[in-house]
Amino acid sequence: MNRIPNPAQPHASLATTGTAQLLTAMGYVFHANTDNCLIQAVGGNVRMTLNGNNPTTSLGILLADGTSILLDNIEARNARFITASGTPRLEIVAYLP
């Protein structure tokens, strides 16, 4: 399956913090045509949840430094992220349907 990057959705590089946050709280603005997002942790480890609960530094899905995950639009809007170690940033690329 070939994905097409959304040219109307700028690439984002967002710093995570020690408090669990949604992408929108970190400054990400979802474009109406974005179908899914590729998110990569860079510079440290990140924990995330998709069920509305807050992750902690030791609980939640681990995005180790350099790893990525593809989330659909609903998952990306509901995902919460927290710094687990280091000074990670989330690098985000949005794709069209």
Sequence and secondary structure as in RCSB ss.txt:
>XXXX:A:sequence
MNRIPNPAQPHASLATTGTAQLLTAMGYVFHANTDNCLIQAVGGNVRMTLNGNNPTTSLGILLADGTSILLDNIE
ARNARFITASGTPRLEIVAYLP
>XXXX:A:secstr
    B TTS  EEEE  SS EETGGGT    TT  EEEEEEEEEEEEEESSSS   SSSSEEE TT EEEEEHHH
HHH EEEEEEEEEEEEEEEE  
